[in-house]
């Protein structure tokens, strides 16, 4: 969340920056609440001082033998007014906090300004799309021809937007995840973690999914116990490892990686990518998270993006990197790079990774801090997250880019050790 003091003191400047994201900050409501809060707080403080003075005078009047009943009545009345003022103050603060929790992060000055994905800026490309001398099949046709990719049975089990993987394709999916994890741990210095798939609301509030995006989550309501939510990404559980903590500067950067299933309701995706594995309710992802000193976060973003790119390079999959514009960034991000892999059947690049620097936005919500070695005081860390990569979408890219005329799939060289040395499936 944004610094409350910054929002209070510079509401109109903040509103202008947020407008580039397509977010309208209700400055009038914010200022009205802030003025109301100040008024009630001033009145409450004055009343408390007056009550203290009146309480002191009760003892003095008693020593003089005066009737203290009127003074006691006054003190009681002031006590009741104080309680009412505190309740009013709490109510105002709750509304202010809710307002702040629904405000997205401020875009960094280096982020291109634009309303939507049309204004994203291509930074670089790697590899050239393959030329095929036969009619290209999409991943659905390639997977279904041997019964290894089964959407009909998945629908019988769970409904739409699920997939059942079998045989060599299930193994290839697992191989991709293991390859990604090993690469990030061995070559990129991340610590592997196995995290819970169910989290409670505070964890999702910490990373920014709640309260604004509850409709995108799968929720498990429990009687007389806190609700559970299925994680939409391991970013939630990995980032919240440092929630409420003060870490020493020498521990930074902290770099985590995890392979988990992810669960999303796709509430706003009606009619989009209904065929195949591009947009599912359940999918696997290898997620990278970094916790860093504030001065190092943009350098870390470049490094994390390079880590994700390395996966695609070793798989020899053509891709491009985009700097997302202000209107296309995620809620918690101050700057984001998207990686898009080439999908032959669609004759275009499709998102396969998103790497974001969230600055201190998540850290403030989580109260995640480090001890500044120069001052000895706790300060907010910066957090970053990125897909390294979305496993299902990588499987789609491998199936389509490595297909052969007979519908078989060549196994990428780097995956052969994970596939028992198999060269071709199908």
C-alpha positions as CSV (number, residue, x, y, z in Angstrom):
1,X,0.0,0.0,0.0
2,X,1.1,3.6,-0.5
3,X,2.6,5.7,2.3
4,X,-0.5,7.1,4.1
5,X,1.4,10.3,4.9
6,X,2.3,10.8,1.2
7,X,-1.3,10.3,0.2
8,X,-2.5,12.7,2.9
9,X,0.0,15.5,2.1
10,X,0.1,15.2,-1.7
11,X,-3.3,13.8,-2.7
12,X,-3.6,15.7,-6.0
13,X,-0.1,14.8,-7.1
14,X,-0.7,11.2,-6.3
15,X,-4.1,11.3,-8.1
16,X,-2.3,12.5,-11.3
17,X,0.2,9.7,-11.2
18,X,-2.5,7.1,-10.6
19,X,-4.6,8.5,-13.4
20,X,-1.9,7.2,-15.8
21,X,-2.9,3.7,-14.6
22,X,-6.6,4.4,-15.3
23,X,-7.3,4.7,-11.6
24,X,-9.3,7.6,-10.3
25,X,-8.4,8.5,-6.8
26,X,-11.4,10.1,-4.9
27,X,-9.5,13.1,-3.6
28,X,-12.6,14.8,-2.3
29,X,-13.6,11.8,-0.2
30,X,-10.0,11.4,1.0
31,X,-9.7,15.0,2.0
32,X,-13.1,15.0,3.7
33,X,-12.1,11.9,5.7
34,X,-8.8,13.4,6.6
35,X,-10.3,16.6,7.8
36,X,-13.0,14.7,9.7
37,X,-10.2,12.6,11.3
38,X,-8.2,15.6,12.4
39,X,-11.3,17.4,13.8
40,X,-12.4,14.3,15.8
41,X,-8.8,13.7,17.0
42,X,-8.4,17.3,18.1
43,X,-11.7,17.3,19.9
44,X,-10.9,14.0,21.6
45,X,-7.4,15.2,22.7
46,X,-8.9,18.4,24.1
47,X,-11.7,16.5,25.9
48,X,-9.1,14.1,27.4
49,X,-7.0,17.0,28.7
50,X,-10.1,18.7,30.1
51,X,-11.2,15.4,31.8
52,X,-7.8,14.9,33.3
53,X,-7.9,18.4,34.7
54,X,-11.4,17.9,36.0
55,X,-10.4,14.6,37.6
56,X,-7.5,16.4,39.4
57,X,-9.9,19.1,40.7
58,X,-12.1,16.4,42.2
59,X,-9.4,15.5,44.7
60,X,-8.8,19.2,45.5
61,X,-12.5,19.9,46.0
62,X,-12.8,16.9,48.2
63,X,-10.0,18.2,50.5
64,X,-11.9,21.5,50.8
65,X,-15.0,19.6,51.8
66,X,-17.0,20.8,48.7
67,X,-19.8,18.9,47.0
68,X,-18.0,16.8,44.2
69,X,-21.2,15.3,42.7
70,X,-21.4,17.8,39.9
71,X,-17.7,17.3,39.1
72,X,-18.1,13.5,39.1
73,X,-21.1,13.8,36.7
74,X,-19.0,16.0,34.4
75,X,-16.2,13.5,34.4
76,X,-18.6,10.7,33.6
77,X,-20.1,12.8,30.8
78,X,-16.7,13.5,29.4
79,X,-15.8,9.8,29.6
80,X,-18.9,8.9,27.6
81,X,-18.0,11.6,25.0
82,X,-14.4,10.3,24.9
83,X,-15.6,6.7,24.2
84,X,-17.9,8.0,21.4
85,X,-15.1,10.0,19.9
86,X,-12.8,7.0,19.9
87,X,-15.4,4.9,18.2
88,X,-15.9,7.7,15.6
89,X,-12.1,7.9,15.1
90,X,-11.8,4.1,14.6
91,X,-14.7,4.2,12.1
92,X,-13.0,7.0,10.1
93,X,-9.6,5.2,10.2
94,X,-11.2,1.9,9.0
95,X,-12.6,3.8,6.0
96,X,-9.3,5.5,5.3
97,X,-7.5,2.2,5.6
98,X,-9.9,0.5,3.2
99,X,-9.5,3.4,0.7
100,X,-5.7,3.0,0.9
101,X,-5.9,-0.8,0.5
102,X,-7.7,-0.4,-2.8
103,X,-5.2,2.1,-4.3
104,X,-2.7,0.5,-6.7
105,X,1.0,1.2,-6.6
106,X,2.5,4.3,-8.2
107,X,4.2,3.6,-11.6
108,X,8.0,4.3,-11.7
109,X,9.1,7.2,-13.7
110,X,10.7,4.9,-16.3
111,X,7.4,3.1,-17.1
112,X,5.9,4.1,-20.4
113,X,2.5,5.9,-20.1
114,X,-0.4,4.3,-21.8
115,X,-4.0,3.1,-21.3
116,X,-3.6,-0.6,-22.2
117,X,-1.4,-3.3,-23.8
118,X,-1.3,-1.4,-27.1
119,X,1.1,1.0,-25.4
120,X,3.5,-1.6,-24.1
121,X,7.1,-1.1,-25.4
122,X,9.1,-3.9,-26.9
123,X,12.5,-4.0,-25.3
124,X,14.2,-6.9,-27.2
125,X,13.6,-10.2,-29.0
126,X,15.5,-13.4,-28.9
127,X,15.4,-16.2,-31.5
128,X,13.5,-16.4,-34.8
129,X,10.2,-18.2,-35.2
130,X,10.6,-21.5,-37.0
131,X,9.4,-21.9,-40.6
132,X,7.2,-25.0,-41.1
133,X,6.9,-26.9,-44.4
134,X,3.6,-28.5,-43.2
135,X,0.3,-27.4,-41.7
136,X,0.9,-26.4,-38.1
137,X,-1.3,-28.0,-35.4
138,X,-2.1,-26.3,-32.2
139,X,-1.2,-27.9,-28.8
140,X,-4.8,-29.3,-28.4
141,X,-4.7,-31.3,-31.6
142,X,-1.1,-32.4,-30.9
143,X,-2.0,-33.6,-27.4
144,X,-5.4,-35.2,-28.3
145,X,-4.2,-37.3,-31.2
146,X,-2.7,-39.8,-28.8
147,X,-5.1,-39.2,-25.9
148,X,-2.4,-37.6,-23.8
149,X,-4.2,-34.2,-23.5
150,X,-7.7,-34.8,-22.4
151,X,-10.1,-31.9,-21.9
152,X,-13.3,-34.0,-22.1
153,X,-12.4,-36.1,-19.1
154,X,-11.2,-33.1,-17.2
155,X,-14.5,-31.4,-17.8
156,X,-16.3,-34.5,-16.5
157,X,-14.3,-34.3,-13.3
158,X,-14.2,-30.5,-12.8
159,X,-15.9,-28.6,-15.5
160,X,-14.5,-26.1,-18.0
161,X,-10.9,-24.7,-17.9
162,X,-9.2,-27.8,-16.6
163,X,-6.9,-30.3,-18.4
164,X,-5.9,-33.9,-17.8
165,X,-2.4,-34.8,-18.9
166,X,-1.3,-38.4,-19.4
167,X,1.7,-40.4,-20.6
168,X,4.6,-38.6,-22.2
169,X,3.0,-35.2,-22.1
170,X,2.5,-35.5,-18.3
171,X,6.1,-36.5,-18.0
172,X,7.2,-33.5,-20.2
173,X,5.2,-31.2,-18.0
174,X,7.0,-32.5,-14.9
175,X,10.3,-32.4,-16.7
176,X,9.8,-28.7,-17.5
177,X,9.1,-27.8,-13.9
178,X,12.1,-29.8,-12.6
179,X,14.4,-28.2,-15.2
180,X,13.2,-24.7,-14.2
181,X,13.6,-25.3,-10.5
182,X,17.1,-26.8,-10.9
183,X,18.2,-24.0,-13.1
184,X,17.1,-21.2,-10.7
185,X,18.6,-23.0,-7.7
186,X,21.9,-24.1,-9.2
187,X,22.7,-21.3,-11.7
188,X,20.7,-18.3,-10.3
189,X,21.1,-18.7,-6.6
190,X,17.5,-19.1,-5.4
191,X,16.5,-21.1,-2.4
192,X,13.9,-23.8,-3.2
193,X,10.8,-23.7,-1.0
194,X,7.8,-25.9,-0.7
195,X,4.9,-23.7,0.5
196,X,1.2,-24.2,1.6
197,X,-1.3,-24.1,-1.2
198,X,-3.9,-22.7,1.2
199,X,-3.5,-19.3,2.9
200,X,-5.5,-17.0,5.0
201,X,-6.7,-13.5,4.1
202,X,-3.9,-11.5,5.7
203,X,-1.3,-13.2,3.4
204,X,-3.4,-12.2,0.3
205,X,-3.9,-8.7,1.7
206,X,-0.1,-8.5,2.1
207,X,0.7,-9.1,-1.5
208,X,-2.3,-7.1,-2.8
209,X,-4.8,-9.7,-4.0
210,X,-7.2,-8.7,-1.2
211,X,-9.5,-6.9,-0.8
212,X,-9.7,-5.7,-4.4
213,X,-9.5,-9.0,-6.3
214,X,-11.4,-11.4,-4.1
215,X,-13.6,-12.5,-7.1
216,X,-10.5,-13.9,-8.8
217,X,-9.8,-16.3,-5.9
218,X,-11.1,-19.7,-4.8
219,X,-12.3,-19.4,-1.3
220,X,-13.0,-22.2,1.3
221,X,-15.3,-21.0,4.0
222,X,-15.0,-22.8,7.4
223,X,-17.4,-22.5,10.3
224,X,-15.9,-20.9,13.4
225,X,-12.5,-20.7,11.7
226,X,-10.6,-18.4,9.4
227,X,-11.4,-18.8,5.7
228,X,-8.9,-20.5,3.5
229,X,-8.0,-19.3,0.0
230,X,-6.2,-21.4,-2.7
231,X,-3.1,-19.5,-3.8
232,X,-3.3,-17.8,-7.2
233,X,0.5,-17.9,-7.3
234,X,3.3,-18.9,-5.0
235,X,4.2,-15.2,-4.8
236,X,1.7,-15.0,-2.0
237,X,3.2,-17.6,0.2
238,X,6.8,-16.9,-0.7
239,X,6.6,-13.1,-0.1
240,X,4.8,-13.5,3.1
241,X,7.6,-15.5,4.6
242,X,9.0,-12.1,5.7
243,X,5.7,-10.6,6.8
244,X,6.0,-9.0,10.2
245,X,9.8,-9.6,10.3
246,X,12.8,-7.4,10.7
247,X,15.7,-9.1,8.8
248,X,19.3,-8.1,9.0
249,X,20.8,-6.3,6.1
250,X,23.5,-9.1,5.7
251,X,20.6,-11.6,4.9
252,X,19.6,-9.6,1.8
253,X,18.9,-10.3,-0.9
254,X,16.6,-13.2,0.0
255,X,15.8,-15.2,-3.2
256,X,13.1,-17.9,-3.1
257,X,11.8,-20.2,-5.8
258,X,8.9,-22.7,-5.7
259,X,7.0,-24.9,-8.0
260,X,3.3,-25.0,-7.1
261,X,-0.1,-25.3,-8.6
262,X,-2.0,-22.0,-8.9
263,X,-5.7,-21.5,-8.7
264,X,-7.7,-18.7,-10.4
265,X,-11.3,-18.2,-11.0
266,X,-10.7,-16.2,-14.2
267,X,-13.7,-14.1,-13.3
268,X,-12.9,-11.5,-15.9
269,X,-11.9,-13.9,-18.7
270,X,-15.3,-15.0,-20.0
271,X,-14.9,-16.1,-23.6
272,X,-11.1,-15.6,-23.7
273,X,-8.8,-18.5,-24.6
274,X,-11.5,-21.1,-24.0
275,X,-9.6,-23.6,-26.2
276,X,-6.6,-25.4,-24.7
277,X,-4.3,-24.7,-21.8
278,X,-3.6,-21.0,-22.1
279,X,-6.1,-19.9,-19.5
280,X,-7.0,-22.4,-16.8
281,X,-8.5,-22.5,-13.4
282,X,-5.6,-24.7,-12.2
283,X,-2.1,-24.5,-13.6
284,X,1.5,-25.0,-12.5
285,X,4.1,-22.3,-12.2
286,X,7.6,-21.9,-11.0
287,X,7.7,-18.6,-9.1
288,X,10.7,-16.5,-8.2
289,X,10.5,-14.0,-5.3
290,X,13.2,-11.6,-4.1
291,X,13.4,-9.5,-0.9
292,X,16.0,-6.8,-1.4
293,X,17.4,-3.5,-0.1
294,X,15.5,-0.6,-1.6
295,X,18.5,0.7,-3.5
296,X,18.9,-2.6,-5.3
297,X,15.4,-3.4,-6.4
298,X,15.6,-2.1,-10.0
299,X,18.9,-3.9,-10.5
300,X,17.2,-7.0,-9.1
301,X,14.3,-6.6,-11.6
302,X,16.7,-6.7,-14.5
303,X,18.4,-9.8,-13.0
304,X,15.1,-11.6,-12.3
305,X,13.9,-10.9,-15.9
306,X,17.2,-12.3,-17.2
307,X,16.7,-15.5,-15.0
308,X,13.3,-16.0,-16.7
309,X,14.7,-15.4,-20.1
310,X,17.4,-18.0,-19.6
311,X,14.8,-20.7,-19.3
312,X,13.4,-19.8,-22.7
313,X,16.9,-19.5,-24.2
314,X,17.9,-23.0,-23.0
315,X,14.7,-24.4,-24.4
316,X,15.4,-22.5,-27.6
317,X,12.0,-20.9,-27.8
318,X,11.7,-17.5,-29.5
319,X,10.4,-14.8,-27.3
320,X,10.2,-11.0,-26.8
321,X,10.4,-8.8,-23.7
322,X,7.9,-6.0,-23.2
323,X,8.1,-3.1,-20.7
324,X,4.4,-2.8,-19.6
325,X,2.8,0.6,-19.8
326,X,1.1,2.3,-16.8
327,X,-2.3,1.0,-17.8
328,X,-1.4,-2.6,-18.2
329,X,0.6,-3.2,-15.0
330,X,-0.6,-5.4,-12.1
331,X,-2.0,-3.7,-9.0
332,X,1.1,-4.1,-6.8
333,X,3.8,-3.4,-9.4
334,X,5.7,-0.2,-9.8
335,X,7.5,-1.6,-12.9
336,X,6.9,-4.8,-14.9
337,X,8.5,-6.7,-17.8
338,X,6.5,-9.4,-19.6
339,X,8.1,-12.2,-21.5
340,X,6.0,-13.4,-24.5
341,X,6.9,-16.7,-26.2
342,X,6.1,-17.5,-29.8
343,X,3.0,-19.7,-30.4
344,X,3.1,-21.0,-34.0
345,X,-0.6,-21.9,-34.2
346,X,-1.6,-18.4,-33.2
347,X,1.1,-16.8,-35.3
348,X,1.9,-14.4,-32.4
349,X,3.7,-14.0,-29.1
350,X,1.8,-14.9,-25.9
351,X,2.7,-14.0,-22.3
352,X,4.6,-16.7,-20.4
353,X,6.2,-14.7,-17.6
354,X,5.7,-11.4,-15.8
355,X,8.5,-10.0,-13.6
356,X,7.6,-7.1,-11.3
357,X,9.3,-4.8,-8.9
358,X,6.7,-3.8,-6.2
359,X,9.0,-1.4,-4.3
360,X,7.8,-1.0,-0.7
361,X,4.2,-1.4,-1.7
362,X,3.8,-5.0,-0.4
363,X,6.3,-4.6,2.4
364,X,4.2,-1.8,3.9
365,X,1.1,-4.0,3.8
366,X,3.0,-6.9,5.4
367,X,5.2,-4.8,7.7
368,X,8.3,-6.5,6.2
369,X,11.4,-4.6,7.2
370,X,15.2,-4.8,7.4
371,X,17.6,-3.1,9.8
372,X,19.5,-0.4,8.0
373,X,23.1,-0.9,9.0
374,X,23.9,2.9,8.8
375,X,21.1,4.0,11.1
376,X,20.3,0.8,13.0
377,X,16.7,1.5,12.4
378,X,14.1,-0.8,10.7
379,X,13.1,0.3,7.2
380,X,10.7,-1.3,4.6
381,X,12.3,-3.8,2.2
382,X,11.5,-3.9,-1.5
383,X,9.8,-7.1,-3.0
384,X,9.9,-8.5,-6.4
385,X,8.2,-11.5,-8.1
386,X,8.4,-13.2,-11.4
387,X,7.3,-16.4,-13.2
388,X,10.2,-18.6,-14.1
389,X,8.0,-19.8,-15.9
390,X,4.3,-20.7,-16.2
391,X,4.8,-24.5,-16.7
392,X,1.6,-25.1,-18.7
393,X,2.2,-22.3,-21.2
394,X,5.8,-23.5,-21.6
395,X,4.4,-26.9,-22.4
396,X,2.2,-25.4,-25.0
397,X,5.2,-23.6,-26.6
398,X,7.3,-26.7,-26.6
399,X,4.6,-28.9,-28.2
400,X,3.9,-26.4,-30.9
401,X,7.5,-25.2,-31.7
402,X,8.9,-28.7,-31.6
403,X,6.2,-30.5,-33.6
404,X,7.0,-32.6,-36.6
405,X,4.9,-33.3,-39.7
406,X,3.6,-36.6,-38.4
407,X,2.4,-34.9,-35.2
408,X,5.2,-36.2,-33.0
409,X,7.2,-33.8,-30.7
410,X,11.0,-33.5,-30.6
411,X,12.2,-33.2,-27.0
412,X,14.3,-30.1,-26.4
413,X,18.0,-31.0,-25.8
414,X,18.0,-29.5,-22.3
415,X,15.0,-31.7,-21.3
416,X,16.3,-35.1,-22.4
417,X,18.0,-35.9,-19.1
418,X,14.6,-35.4,-17.4
419,X,12.9,-37.6,-20.0
420,X,15.1,-40.6,-19.7
421,X,17.0,-39.7,-22.9
422,X,13.9,-39.8,-25.1
423,X,14.4,-37.8,-28.3
424,X,10.8,-37.8,-29.6
425,X,7.4,-38.4,-28.2
426,X,4.4,-39.5,-30.2
